[in-house]
Amino acid sequence: MQNPSEPAPQAPVTPSRRDRLRPLELVGFAAVLGIFAGGIVLLATRSFMLALIFLGVAFIATVMTVALIGLGTKPSAEDLEARKDLQLPDDGGKHWH
């Protein structure tokens, strides 16, 4: 059995500033919606505990919804290229990397 050859060195990937801040934007969006829901409940009931519960539920529901929508979007060209490399072995089927 042969040892697989070493993979070719690749240039380091440096994401853009927009790509690095994207998760923070999505969590911030979820936080704003959670605070909005908590504020509405607080104004309606004057119960801080109930407002905190609704804030948490709205935050978690928004994070889950945004994540599911993100999974349903079309992958970028870079992502598709990276997936092609993982689909087939380097040597035509003998060894997976």
Backbone hydrogen bonds in HBPLUS format (Angstrom, degrees):
<---DONOR---> <-ACCEPTOR-->    atom                        ^
c    i                          cat <-CA-CA->   ^        H-A-AA   ^      H-
h    n   atom  resd res      DA  || num        DHA   H-A  angle D-A-AA Bond
n    s   type  num  typ     dist DA aas  dist angle  dist       angle   num
A0020-ARG N   A0016-SER O   2.99 MM   4  6.33 152.9  2.07 151.1 158.8     1
A0021-LEU N   A0017-ARG O   3.02 MM   4  6.21 149.3  2.11 148.5 155.9     2
A0022-ARG N   A0018-ARG O   3.10 MM   4  6.06 121.4  2.46 139.4 152.4     3
A0025-GLU N   A0021-LEU O   2.97 MM   4  6.25 150.4  2.06 155.5 164.7     4
A0026-LEU N   A0022-ARG O   3.10 MM   4  6.40 157.3  2.15 154.1 159.5     5
A0027-VAL N   A0023-PRO O   2.99 MM   4  6.24 161.4  2.03 152.0 156.6     6
A0028-GLY N   A0024-LEU O   2.88 MM   4  5.94 153.6  1.95 142.0 150.2     7
A0029-PHE N   A0025-GLU O   2.87 MM   4  6.10 151.0  1.96 145.0 152.6     8
A0030-ALA N   A0026-LEU O   3.04 MM   4  6.30 156.5  2.10 143.3 149.3     9
A0031-ALA N   A0027-VAL O   2.86 MM   4  6.11 150.3  1.95 145.4 154.2    10
A0032-VAL N   A0028-GLY O   2.92 MM   4  6.18 156.5  1.98 149.2 154.8    11
A0033-LEU N   A0029-PHE O   3.08 MM   4  6.36 162.2  2.12 149.3 153.6    12
A0034-GLY N   A0030-ALA O   2.91 MM   4  6.10 151.5  2.00 143.8 152.3    13
A0035-ILE N   A0031-ALA O   2.85 MM   4  6.08 161.5  1.88 153.0 157.5    14
A0036-PHE N   A0032-VAL O   2.92 MM   4  6.10 155.1  1.98 145.8 153.2    15
A0037-ALA N   A0033-LEU O   2.97 MM   4  6.20 162.4  2.01 146.8 150.9    16
A0038-GLY N   A0034-GLY O   2.87 MM   4  6.09 163.3  1.90 151.7 156.8    17
A0039-GLY N   A0035-ILE O   2.78 MM   4  5.91 153.7  1.85 146.7 154.2    18
A0040-ILE N   A0036-PHE O   2.98 MM   4  6.22 157.0  2.03 150.6 156.2    19
A0041-VAL N   A0037-ALA O   3.07 MM   4  6.29 165.0  2.10 150.7 154.5    20
A0042-LEU N   A0038-GLY O   2.87 MM   4  6.01 154.1  1.93 145.2 153.2    21
A0043-LEU N   A0039-GLY O   2.93 MM   4  6.11 158.4  1.98 147.6 152.8    22
A0044-ALA N   A0040-ILE O   2.99 MM   4  6.15 145.5  2.11 142.3 152.3    23
A0045-THR N   A0041-VAL O   2.87 MM   4  5.93 157.7  1.92 153.6 158.1    24
A0046-ARG N   A0042-LEU O   2.84 MM   4  4.83 146.1  1.95 128.1 137.7    25
A0051-ALA N   A0047-SER O   3.01 MM   4  6.21 152.1  2.09 144.8 153.2    26
A0052-LEU N   A0048-PHE O   2.90 MM   4  6.15 154.3  1.97 150.2 156.4    27
A0053-ILE N   A0049-MET O   3.03 MM   4  6.29 153.5  2.10 146.6 153.8    28
A0054-PHE N   A0050-LEU O   3.02 MM   4  6.26 163.1  2.05 148.9 152.7    29
A0055-LEU N   A0051-ALA O   2.87 MM   4  6.04 151.0  1.95 144.8 153.8    30
A0056-GLY N   A0052-LEU O   2.98 MM   4  6.17 163.4  2.00 148.3 151.6    31
A0057-VAL N   A0053-ILE O   2.95 MM   4  6.19 162.2  1.99 151.2 156.4    32
A0058-ALA N   A0054-PHE O   2.89 MM   4  5.93 165.2  1.91 147.9 152.4    33
A0059-PHE N   A0055-LEU O   2.95 MM   4  6.07 156.2  2.00 146.5 153.5    34
A0060-ILE N   A0056-GLY O   2.99 MM   4  6.15 171.0  2.00 152.3 154.3    35
A0061-ALA N   A0057-VAL O   2.90 MM   4  6.00 162.8  1.93 150.0 155.6    36
A0062-THR N   A0058-ALA O   2.95 MM   4  6.00 153.8  2.02 143.3 150.1    37
A0063-VAL N   A0059-PHE O   2.97 MM   4  6.21 162.5  2.00 152.5 157.2    38
A0064-MET N   A0060-ILE O   2.97 MM   4  6.14 164.8  2.00 151.2 155.3    39
A0065-THR N   A0061-ALA O   2.97 MM   4  6.09 157.3  2.02 143.4 149.9    40
A0066-VAL N   A0062-THR O   2.91 MM   4  6.05 169.1  1.92 155.5 158.1    41
A0067-ALA N   A0063-VAL O   2.98 MM   4  6.09 155.9  2.03 145.7 152.8    42
A0068-LEU N   A0064-MET O   2.96 MM   4  6.16 158.6  2.00 148.3 153.8    43
A0069-ILE N   A0065-THR O   2.96 MM   4  6.16 156.6  2.01 150.1 156.6    44
A0070-GLY N   A0066-VAL O   2.91 MM   4  6.05 151.9  1.98 142.6 150.8    45
A0071-LEU N   A0067-ALA O   3.00 MM   4  6.28 143.9  2.14 143.5 152.6    46
A0072-GLY N   A0068-LEU O   3.26 MM   4  6.45 133.6  2.49 135.1 146.2    47
A0072-GLY N   A0069-ILE O   3.13 MM   3  5.14 133.1  2.36  95.6 108.4    48
A0073-THR N   A0070-GLY O   3.45 MM   3  5.51 163.9  2.48 101.6 106.2    49
A0080-LEU N   A0076-SER O   3.03 MM   4  6.35 157.8  2.08 149.9 155.9    50
A0081-GLU N   A0077-ALA O   3.01 MM   4  6.22 154.8  2.08 145.6 152.1    51
A0082-ALA N   A0078-GLU O   3.04 MM   4  6.28 154.7  2.10 145.5 152.0    52
A0083-ARG N   A0079-ASP O   2.98 MM   4  6.23 148.4  2.08 145.9 154.6    53
A0084-LYS N   A0080-LEU O   3.10 MM   4  6.37 146.8  2.21 144.7 152.6    54
A0086-LEU N   A0083-ARG O   3.06 MM   3  5.19 131.8  2.31  99.1 112.0    55
A0087-GLN N   A0084-LYS O   3.29 MM   3  5.30 149.4  2.39  99.2 107.9    56
